[in-house]
Amino acid sequence: MLTYLKNTTTLALEPELCAGCGMCTEVCPQGVLALENGKAEIVDRDACMECGACAQNCPTAALTVEAGVGCAAAIINSAMGRSGDGCCCVVETGNKEGPSCGPGCC
């Protein structure tokens, strides 16, 4: 499991807008969100890879994230052979190299 740079994600939640449907918890590939007392809650902000799935699937726009600026974009670009500077990954071992890291990364 990858961890990311602390406090860098653009993920934001407006709890007062949350309808408690749980869709965000179902689509998040990293388990960043959970339902607590009938509302979404960010439980692991630093695990957010900014893929945008939660925001795209939130019927009340309670979640926002700048999809395409974080690790998800870097991983996808790397897999497709593209170069870019959108990397923020650090593997659990503390090694600053991984599948999406390249020159000037981290």
C-alpha positions in Angstrom: 0.0 0.0 0.0 1.3 3.4 -0.9 1.2 6.4 1.4 1.5 9.9 0.2 3.0 13.2 1.2 1.2 14.5 4.4 -1.4 17.2 4.0 -1.1 17.7 0.3 -4.3 16.3 -1.1 -7.0 18.6 -2.5 -9.8 16.5 -1.1 -12.4 18.5 0.8 -15.7 17.5 2.4 -18.6 19.7 3.3 -20.4 17.5 5.9 -23.5 19.7 5.9 -24.1 18.8 2.2 -23.7 15.0 2.8 -26.8 13.0 2.4 -25.2 9.9 3.9 -25.7 7.7 0.8 -22.3 6.0 1.2 -21.5 6.1 -2.5 -18.2 7.7 -1.8 -17.1 4.9 0.5 -18.0 2.4 -2.2 -16.1 4.0 -5.1 -12.9 5.1 -3.2 -10.1 2.7 -4.1 -8.0 3.7 -1.1 -10.6 3.6 1.8 -10.2 7.3 2.5 -13.8 7.8 3.5 -16.2 6.1 5.9 -19.8 6.7 7.0 -20.0 7.8 10.7 -23.3 8.7 12.2 -25.0 8.8 8.8 -22.5 11.2 7.2 -19.3 10.8 5.2 -16.1 11.4 7.0 -12.5 11.6 5.8 -10.7 8.9 7.8 -7.3 8.7 6.0 -6.8 11.9 4.1 -3.1 11.1 3.2 -4.2 7.9 1.4 -6.1 10.0 -1.2 -4.7 9.6 -4.6 -6.9 12.3 -6.1 -8.6 10.0 -8.6 -11.9 12.0 -8.3 -14.2 9.0 -8.0 -15.8 10.2 -4.7 -16.5 13.7 -6.0 -17.9 12.4 -9.4 -20.2 10.0 -7.6 -21.4 12.3 -4.8 -25.0 13.3 -5.6 -24.9 16.4 -3.4 -21.4 17.7 -4.3 -20.3 17.3 -0.7 -16.9 16.2 -1.8 -14.5 18.0 -4.0 -11.0 17.1 -5.3 -8.8 18.3 -8.1 -8.7 15.0 -10.0 -5.7 14.6 -12.2 -3.2 16.6 -10.1 -2.0 13.9 -7.8 -0.7 10.4 -7.6 -3.5 8.8 -9.6 -2.5 10.9 -12.6 1.2 10.1 -12.1 0.5 6.4 -11.9 -1.7 6.4 -15.0 0.7 8.5 -17.0 3.6 6.2 -16.0 1.6 3.1 -17.0 0.9 4.7 -20.4 4.6 5.7 -21.0 4.0 9.4 -20.5 6.4 11.6 -18.6 5.2 14.2 -16.1 5.9 15.8 -12.8 2.7 14.8 -10.9 4.2 12.3 -8.5 3.8 12.3 -4.8 4.3 8.6 -3.8 6.4 7.2 -1.1 6.2 3.5 -0.5 5.7 2.2 3.0 9.4 1.3 3.4 10.3 5.0 3.1 11.9 4.5 -0.2 11.1 7.4 -2.5 11.0 5.3 -5.6 8.0 3.5 -7.0 6.1 2.7 -10.2 5.1 6.3 -10.7 8.2 8.1 -9.5 10.7 9.5 -11.9 13.4 12.1 -12.2 12.7 15.1 -9.9 10.0 13.2 -8.1 9.5 13.4 -4.4 
